[in-house]
Amino acid sequence: MVDLAILWVEMKRGFTRKLRSPVEQIAEVFAVYVFMAGAVLGVTAGRAATAERGGAAVSAACIRLGAHGSPGQEMLFGFCAVFLCLSALQSAARLSTEEPGSGILEQLCVSSAPLWRIVILRDIASMISILPDIAVIVAAVSVTTGVRFASPPPGACLPMGIMRMGVLGMGFALGGVALMSKRVGALVNLVSMGLFAMVFAGDPASSGWRRTLEMVVPFGPCYRMARDIAFRGMSLQHFASTGILWTSMAACASHLVIGIVLFNLAFRWAAQRGLLTKA
């Protein structure tokens, strides 16, 4: 019951914040819309230009995509996956940097629920509140570009849920850094741009630094699983039989546990040095 009450309060808090600053909210949504529409138009135009020249790259891309989608649809799906994970990545860091000095963080610290659980509940509330924004942006991009958003099949939801769990663990680690140093905006933005880079960069080679990086960052393998299920006709059973689903699930669960542990250690360190009240 306590968790439900906290979740309800956080949802009302997010809704009230939107009502208090509608201009800022509209500006943020419009900025994301322009970014997504430009990217989708760019990849669609580039693929069309290559098709006119009869490039072999288009044939290979069409073979990979089959009848399940287009490059523009895949790009739109990738952006939605990234934006769905951004709140998980930034929630703990925002709590650590925006609340100090306002008295809110000190009250949260004496709550019956531990701070890490409050962060998870705040993240769930943030995800619920951001879904209408994503729906509006996707609808506007679809109308502007003519690229219809393909709703992912049910099998793609599990990899996306696992992906968000792993990214939340990264967010806890960033929140721990924020508790100790406060000035982590550039680091959070850098990691956020890294998620976009994984969508743009395509599949990594079987070896090399990108493959090694994706063993550390849980976003890439889970996103590709969801993408292949949604656009390339693969099934969840295929990834389960090859072990990719289970290794990704174990990696993301490990990220979440390690992130929470690091966040709690940083919280104790900051509390002992009186940094919780410093903005």
N, C-alpha and C positions, 0 to 999 in steps of 0.2 A: 504493500500500500504506500509506503514511503517513496519507493521508486516511481510509482505512478503519479504521486503528488508532485514530485520534483519534475518529472517529464511534463506534466501539465503546466506547471509554472514556467518552465523554460520555453514551451511552445507559446504561451501568452506573452512572455517577454520578447520573443522574436517578432511576433506579430505587432506588438506595441511599438517596437523599434522601427518597423517598416512604416507604420502610420505616422510616426513623429518626423520622419525624414523621407517623404514620398519623392521629392526631387532627386535625392541621392540614390534612392532605390531605382527610379526610372533611368537615371544616368548609367548605373551599373549594368542594368539589363540591356540597355541600348548598346553600351560598349561591347558587351559579350556578343550581342547579335551581329554587330558590324564585323567583329573578329571572325566569328564562325561563318558568316555569309561570304566574307572575302576568301577564307580558306577553301570553302566548298566550291565557290566559283572558280578559284585558281586551279584546283585539281581537276575540275570538270573541263575547263578550257584547255588545260595542258594535255589532258588525255585525248580530247577531241582533235587538237592540232597534231598530235602524234599519229592518230588514226588516219588523218588525211594524208599523211606522208607514207602510210602503209608500214609503219614501224612494227618490228617483231615484238617489241615490248608490249604492245597493245594485245596482240594475240595471246601472249603468255598470261597477261593480266586477266583476259576474258576467260581463259581456261581455268585459272584459279578461282575466279568469281562464279563462273558458270551462270546459271539462271537465277541465282539467289540474291543478287544485288549489283550495284554499280559502285565505282570508286567514290562518287559523291556521297552515296548512302553509307559506305564504309567509313568515310571521313566524318560524317555527321554522327555516326554511332560512336566513333572514337572520342570525339569532343564531349559527347554526353557522358561517357565513361569517366573521362578526366574530371569534368565538373562535378560529377557525383562523388568523386574521391577528394576534391579540394577541401570540402568542409571537414572531412575526417583528418586531413593533413594539418589543417590550421586551427582546429578547435582548442586543443590544449595550449598551443602557443598564444592564442588570443586571450584565453583565460589568464595566462601568466603575465601578459603584458598590458592588457586593457583594464583589469580589475584592481591591481595594486594602487593604493592611494585613495580609492573610493570607499573603502571599508567593506566591500562585498567579499573580497577574497578571504579576509579575516573571519567573516561570518561563515563562509563555506568550510573553512578549516575546522570549525567547532561543530559542524553538522554531524548528525548521527551516521550519515552515509560518508564513507571515505571520499576524498577528493577525486581519486581516479574514477570512481563510479559516477560521480557527478559529471565528470567530463564526458563519459560514455553516454549518459542520459542527455546531456546538452548536445552531443553530436547527433543522437537520434532525432531530437527536436529540430536541429538544424537541417538534417536531411529531409524531414517531412516538410519543412517550410520552403526548402529550395526546389522541391519537385514542381510546384506550379510555375516558378520562374523558368525552369528548364523547359517545361511544356510550352510556355508562351514563346520562348526564344526559338525552339525547334519549329513550331508552327510558322513563325515569321520567316525563318530561314527557308523553310520548304516553299512558302508562297513566293518569296523573292527569287530563289534560285531554280525552282521547279524540281528540286530533288526531294522526293518523298521519303520521309523517315520510315524505315522498316522496323516495326516493333519486334524486339528479340523474342525468339521462342522460349518457352519455359525452361528448357535445358540450359540456356545461357544465363539464367538468373543466379544459379549456384556459383559459377566462377566469378561473377561480378560481386556477389556477396562476400566470397572468400577474399577477393581483391580488396574490397573496402576494409575488411578486417585487418589485413596486413598493412594497408596504408594508415589505418588508425594507430597501429603500433609505431609507425614512423612518426606520426603526429605526437604521440606521447613522448618519444625521445626528443623531438624538437621543443615540446613543452618543458621538458626537464632543462634543456639548455636555456630556455627563456627564463625559467625561475632563477637561474644562476647569473645570467648576464643581461637580461631584459632586452637588449638590442639585437634581435634576431630576425628582423623583417627581411633583410637581404637574403639570409639563409633560407627562410621559408619560401621566398619568391623563387630562389634558385632551384629548390627541390620541386616546386610546383611546375616550373618550366621544364624540368627533367621529365615529368609525366607527359607533357605535350610532345617532347622530343621523341619519346618512345612510340607515340602514335604515328608521328611523321616519318620516323626512320625506317619503318618496315621491319621485317623479320631479321634477326641477327644470324650470322653464320654459325656453323656447328661448333666453332671454336673462336677464340679471340677475346678482346677486352669487353666487348658488348655482351657476349655470352656470360662472362665472369660477373659483369655488373648485374645482370638479370638474376643471377643466383643470390644476390644480396637484396635487390629491390623486388618486392613481390608483385608489382603492378604488371610488368610485361607478360609473363607466362599466363596469368589469369586473364588479362585482356585478350590475348591471342586465342585462348580457349573459347571465350565468349564470342569473339569475332568469327572464328571458324565455324562455330555452331550456328551463328546467325546468318552467315553469308556463303559458307563454303560446303554446306551440306553434311558436316560432320556431326556426330552424336556425342552426348555426354558419356555414353558407355565406351566409346572409342578411347577417350582420354582416361577413363577409369581402368580399362584393360591394359593400357600402356604405362600406367602408373603416374602419368603427369598430373592427374587430378589429386592424387593422394600426396605426392611430394609438394605440390603447391599448397594444399591445405595445411600440411605440417609446417611448411616454411612461413605461411601467413600467421598461423597460430603462435609459432615461435616469436615472430616479430611483435605480435600483440603482447605476449607475456613479458618479453624482454623490455619492450617499451614502457609497460606499466611499472616494472621493477626500477628502471632508470628514472622514471618520473617520480616515484616515491622516494628514491634515494636523493634526488635533487631537491625535493620538497623538504626533507629533513635537513639537508645541508643549508638551504636558504632560511629555514625557520630558526636554526641555531645561530645564524649570523644576522638575523633581523632584516632580511631582504624582502620579506613578503609584503611589507607595507610601503616599499619604495617603488615609485613608478619609473 
